[in-house]
Amino acid sequence: MDQEWLEQIESCSACDACIEACPTYTVTGNLLYSPKRRVELARKVLVDNEVDEDTIASFYTCSKCSACEVVCPMGIEISKIVALARNRMVELGKGPLPAHKKVIQNLLEKGNTVNGDPAKRLEWLPEPFQHHESETLFYAGCLPSYLVKDAAKYSYLALKKLGVDFMILEDEGCCGTYMYESGEIAQARDYFQKNVERFKALGIKQIIVPCNGCYKCFKYFYPEVLGSKDFEIVHVVQQIYNVLKNSPDRLRRIDRTVTYQDSCRLGRAEGYTEEPRQLLRWCGAEVHELPSSRENTPCCGSGGGVRSAFKDLSFDIARDMLTKTETKELISPCPFCTFNLGFTNKSAELDKKITYIAKIIYESLE
């Protein structure tokens, strides 16, 4: 084990600051599902190669939202330690979980993680597919292509209306993030490399994504696993803001009262919090906040493979957020959040409206 990570594990002072920040502990009250316990168990996994059922549950219930890292006084990178523990558990034949294996099998067989029919991947596209070459690729991602189609559709339409030049792929495939998140690093390496070679052959130098899972995977997991990457990765909200920041008058004002939810990966991880709010204000929206916002926004419960294997836990975390949302409409920049919050809203009959941010921006564009 790398000495750096062992030192981080041993630096934990058991101050408990992380516990109340953790969404899995907050809704269960079970210390097994807390960052503190995961750090304690990490030594057993990474040094002693000891794995039992509780250890497996502890690490695979982590959504890797990094809320614990915001409050940790020792600066422990807990989400990275969780990733290392999952990798080791896979090496020891203790992971990933059956639900994760099923998702990965779908990915390999159908090119997506949601068991979608590849022939229907572009049903979200509001016009016939046209081959167009560009150094910029709009990469919709699995969830937007099949389950959160508004994220793909309105991101695409907004970019076109703003005059952004880009291409799309008929057979886009998957970024492969699920392999990495489940601990299947060797499998992820091969998959990542094939995507990189494909992008290089197409002359892709920039990739715009509406999906935060794709964003994190391309931006961080690819260079971590492969050593480097040859393209720039941009979230669609960043691209839209960059175009509109000098001409916000292109947005007509539509009176609307909304709550903006900072996703873990774009808000907490990237610190990209003010720009989406500014876009919404330019659209005429009155923007409200969750009780904890920006870098302290709670996780929706869908990340890190949690929703696939622990659906009830994911549901409870999402419901906790929605019951604290004071407005009827909640705006998210993340398809994972949009899907999980939307599913939970319907199942729990909470009478909320969950909207992907590109939709309100497109509706406001002159």
C-alpha positions in Angstrom: 0.0 0.0 0.0 1.2 3.5 -0.9 2.6 5.2 2.2 0.7 8.4 1.5 -2.7 6.7 1.9 -1.6 4.8 5.0 -0.5 8.1 6.6 -3.9 9.6 5.7 -5.7 6.7 7.3 -3.6 6.9 10.4 -4.1 10.6 10.7 -7.8 10.3 11.5 -8.3 11.8 15.0 -11.8 10.2 15.4 -13.2 13.7 15.9 -16.5 12.7 14.4 -16.8 15.9 12.3 -17.5 13.8 9.2 -20.3 11.8 10.6 -23.1 14.4 10.5 -22.0 15.4 7.0 -22.4 11.9 5.6 -25.8 11.2 3.9 -25.7 7.5 4.5 -25.1 7.9 8.2 -27.7 10.8 8.4 -30.5 8.6 7.1 -29.5 5.3 8.8 -27.8 6.4 12.1 -25.6 3.4 11.6 -21.9 4.0 12.2 -21.0 1.2 9.7 -22.2 3.6 7.0 -20.1 6.6 8.2 -16.8 8.0 6.9 -15.2 7.4 10.2 -15.9 3.7 10.1 -14.8 3.5 6.5 -11.5 5.0 7.3 -11.1 2.5 10.2 -11.9 -0.4 8.0 -9.6 0.8 5.2 -6.5 -0.4 7.0 -8.0 -3.9 7.4 -8.7 -4.1 3.7 -5.6 -2.3 2.3 -3.0 -3.6 4.7 -4.3 -6.9 6.2 -6.5 -8.0 3.2 -9.3 -8.7 5.5 -12.8 -8.3 4.1 -16.1 -9.4 5.7 -19.8 -8.7 4.9 -19.9 -5.5 7.0 -16.8 -4.2 5.3 -18.3 -4.8 1.9 -21.5 -3.0 2.8 -19.7 -0.1 4.4 -17.6 0.7 1.3 -20.2 0.0 -1.3 -22.8 2.2 0.4 -20.5 5.2 0.1 -21.8 7.6 -2.7 -18.4 9.2 -2.8 -20.0 12.6 -2.5 -17.0 14.0 -0.6 -19.2 15.9 1.9 -17.0 14.4 4.6 -13.9 15.8 3.0 -15.3 19.4 3.3 -15.4 19.1 7.1 -12.5 16.8 7.8 -9.9 18.9 9.8 -7.1 16.4 8.8 -7.8 16.8 5.0 -8.3 13.0 4.6 -9.4 12.1 1.0 -12.0 9.6 2.1 -13.6 9.1 -1.3 -10.2 8.1 -2.7 -9.6 5.7 0.2 -13.0 4.2 -0.6 -12.0 3.8 -4.2 -8.7 2.1 -3.2 -10.6 -0.2 -0.8 -13.1 -1.2 -3.6 -10.2 -1.9 -5.9 -8.6 -4.2 -3.3 -11.9 -6.0 -2.6 -12.2 -6.8 -6.3 -8.6 -8.1 -6.3 -9.6 -10.3 -3.4 -12.7 -11.6 -5.2 -15.0 -9.8 -2.8 -16.4 -7.2 -5.2 -18.1 -5.8 -7.0 -21.6 -6.6 -5.9 -24.0 -8.7 -8.1 -26.0 -5.5 -8.9 -22.8 -3.8 -10.1 -21.8 -6.9 -12.2 -25.1 -6.8 -13.9 -24.7 -3.1 -14.8 -21.2 -3.8 -16.2 -22.5 -6.7 -18.2 -25.2 -4.4 -19.8 -22.4 -1.9 -20.5 -20.3 -4.5 -22.3 -23.3 -6.0 -24.2 -25.3 -2.9 -25.0 -22.9 0.0 -24.7 -24.8 1.6 -21.9 -25.4 1.1 -18.1 -29.2 1.3 -18.1 -30.0 -1.8 -20.2 -31.2 0.5 -23.0 -31.8 -0.7 -26.6 -28.8 0.7 -28.6 -31.1 1.2 -31.6 -33.1 3.7 -29.5 -30.1 5.7 -28.1 -30.8 8.8 -30.2 -34.5 8.9 -29.6 -33.9 12.0 -27.5 -32.5 13.8 -30.6 -35.1 16.5 -31.7 -34.1 16.2 -35.4 -32.7 13.6 -37.8 -29.1 12.6 -37.1 -26.7 14.4 -39.4 -23.0 13.5 -39.7 -20.9 16.5 -38.9 -17.2 16.6 -38.1 -15.9 18.9 -35.4 -13.1 19.0 -32.8 -15.8 19.3 -30.2 -18.0 16.3 -29.3 -21.3 16.6 -27.5 -21.3 13.4 -25.4 -24.8 12.8 -24.0 -24.0 9.8 -21.7 -26.2 6.8 -20.9 -28.6 8.3 -18.4 -29.5 11.4 -20.5 -29.8 9.2 -23.7 -32.3 6.8 -22.2 -33.8 7.9 -18.9 -33.3 11.7 -18.5 -33.8 12.6 -22.1 -34.5 16.3 -21.3 -30.8 16.6 -20.2 -29.6 15.4 -23.6 -32.3 17.2 -25.7 -32.2 20.6 -24.1 -28.4 20.7 -23.7 -28.2 19.9 -27.4 -30.8 22.5 -28.4 -29.3 25.2 -26.2 -25.8 24.6 -27.6 -27.1 24.8 -31.1 -29.1 27.9 -30.5 -26.0 29.6 -29.0 -24.0 28.7 -32.1 -21.6 26.2 -30.5 -20.0 24.0 -33.1 -20.0 20.3 -32.1 -20.6 16.8 -33.4 -22.5 13.8 -31.9 -22.0 10.1 -32.4 -24.6 7.7 -33.6 -23.0 4.9 -31.6 -21.7 6.9 -28.6 -21.2 4.1 -26.2 -20.4 4.7 -22.5 -17.6 6.6 -20.7 -17.0 3.5 -18.5 -17.3 5.2 -15.1 -19.2 2.3 -13.6 -16.3 0.0 -14.0 -14.0 2.4 -12.1 -16.6 3.2 -9.4 -17.2 -0.5 -8.7 -13.5 -1.2 -8.4 -12.9 -3.0 -11.7 -9.8 -1.0 -12.6 -8.2 -3.4 -15.0 -11.5 -3.6 -16.9 -11.8 0.2 -16.8 -8.3 0.7 -18.1 -9.0 -1.4 -21.3 -12.4 0.3 -21.8 -11.0 3.8 -21.3 -8.1 3.2 -23.7 -10.5 2.1 -26.5 -12.5 5.3 -26.0 -9.4 7.5 -26.0 -8.2 5.9 -29.3 -11.6 6.4 -30.8 -11.7 10.1 -29.8 -8.1 10.6 -31.1 -9.0 9.0 -34.5 -12.0 11.4 -34.8 -9.8 14.4 -34.0 -11.7 15.2 -30.8 -10.0 17.9 -28.7 -13.0 18.9 -26.5 -15.9 17.0 -25.0 -19.0 18.7 -23.7 -21.2 16.6 -21.4 -24.5 17.1 -19.6 -23.7 14.2 -17.3 -21.7 14.7 -14.1 -20.7 11.0 -14.1 -19.2 11.4 -17.5 -17.6 14.7 -16.5 -15.8 13.2 -13.5 -14.8 10.1 -15.3 -13.3 11.8 -18.4 -11.7 14.6 -16.3 -10.3 12.6 -13.4 -10.6 8.8 -13.8 -9.1 8.7 -17.4 -5.8 10.5 -16.6 -5.6 8.6 -13.2 -5.9 5.2 -14.9 -4.2 5.9 -18.2 -1.7 8.5 -17.1 -3.0 11.3 -19.3 -5.8 12.4 -21.6 -5.7 14.3 -24.9 -8.9 16.2 -24.7 -10.6 19.0 -22.6 -13.7 18.1 -20.7 -16.4 20.8 -20.2 -19.8 20.5 -18.5 -22.6 21.9 -20.6 -23.5 24.5 -17.9 -19.9 25.7 -18.1 -20.1 26.0 -21.9 -23.4 27.8 -21.8 -22.2 30.2 -19.2 -19.0 31.0 -21.1 -21.1 31.9 -24.1 -23.7 34.0 -22.3 -21.6 35.8 -19.7 -20.9 38.7 -22.0 -24.5 38.7 -23.5 -26.9 37.7 -20.8 -29.6 39.7 -22.6 -30.0 36.8 -24.9 -32.1 35.2 -22.2 -35.6 36.5 -21.8 -37.0 36.7 -18.3 -39.5 34.0 -17.3 -40.9 34.5 -13.8 -40.2 31.3 -11.9 -39.5 30.4 -8.3 -37.0 27.6 -8.0 -34.4 25.9 -5.7 -31.0 25.3 -7.1 -29.3 22.1 -6.0 -25.5 21.9 -6.3 -24.6 18.4 -7.4 -21.7 16.8 -5.6 -19.4 16.7 -8.6 -20.0 20.1 -10.1 -20.7 22.0 -6.9 -18.7 20.5 -4.1 -15.9 19.0 -6.2 -15.4 21.7 -8.8 -16.6 24.7 -6.8 -18.8 25.7 -9.7 -21.7 27.2 -7.7 -22.3 30.8 -8.6 -22.4 30.6 -12.4 -25.5 28.2 -12.5 -27.3 30.5 -10.1 -26.4 33.5 -12.2 -27.8 31.8 -15.3 -31.0 31.1 -13.6 -31.3 34.7 -12.4 -30.7 35.9 -16.0 -33.6 33.6 -16.9 -35.8 35.6 -14.5 -35.9 32.9 -11.8 -36.1 33.7 -8.1 -33.5 31.3 -6.8 -34.0 29.8 -3.3 -31.5 27.6 -1.4 -31.6 24.3 0.4 -30.8 24.5 4.1 -27.2 23.5 3.2 -26.0 24.7 -0.1 -22.9 25.0 -2.3 -20.0 22.9 -1.0 -22.3 21.7 1.9 -25.2 20.6 -0.3 -26.3 17.1 0.7 -25.9 14.2 -1.8 -29.0 12.9 -3.6 -27.9 9.4 -2.9 -27.4 8.1 -6.4 -23.7 8.3 -6.9 -20.8 5.8 -6.5 -23.0 2.9 -7.6 -25.2 3.2 -4.5 -28.5 3.4 -6.3 -27.9 0.1 -8.2 -27.2 -2.0 -5.2 -28.9 -0.1 -2.3 -32.0 1.4 -3.9 -33.9 1.9 -0.6 -30.9 3.8 0.9 -30.7 5.9 -2.2 -34.4 6.6 -2.0 -34.2 7.6 1.7 -31.4 10.1 1.0 -33.2 11.7 -1.9 -36.4 12.0 0.1 -34.6 13.7 2.9 -33.4 16.3 0.5 -36.8 16.8 -1.2 -38.6 17.3 2.2 -36.2 20.1 2.9 -36.8 21.8 -0.4 -39.2 24.8 0.2 -40.1 25.5 -3.4 -42.1 23.3 -5.7 -39.5 23.2 -8.4 -35.9 22.0 -7.9 -33.3 22.7 -10.6 -30.3 20.3 -11.0 -27.3 20.3 -13.2 -26.9 16.5 -12.8 -28.9 13.8 -14.6 -28.2 11.3 -11.8 -29.7 13.7 -9.3 -32.6 14.5 -11.7 -33.4 10.9 -12.1 -33.1 9.8 -8.5 -34.9 12.8 -7.1 -37.6 12.5 -9.8 -38.1 8.8 -9.1 -38.3 9.5 -5.3 -40.6 12.5 -5.8 -43.1 10.3 -7.7 -42.7 7.2 -5.4 -43.1 9.3 -2.2 -45.8 11.5 -3.7 -44.0 14.7 -2.6 -45.5 16.9 -5.4 -42.2 18.5 -6.4 -41.0 19.2 -9.9 -37.4 18.2 -10.8 -35.9 20.0 -13.8 -32.6 19.6 -15.5 -31.0 23.1 -15.8 -30.5 23.1 -19.6 -34.3 23.0 -20.0 -35.0 26.3 -18.3 -32.1 27.9 -20.1 -33.3 26.8 -23.5 -36.8 28.0 -22.8 -35.4 31.4 -21.9 -33.2 31.8 -24.9 -34.3 34.4 -27.5 
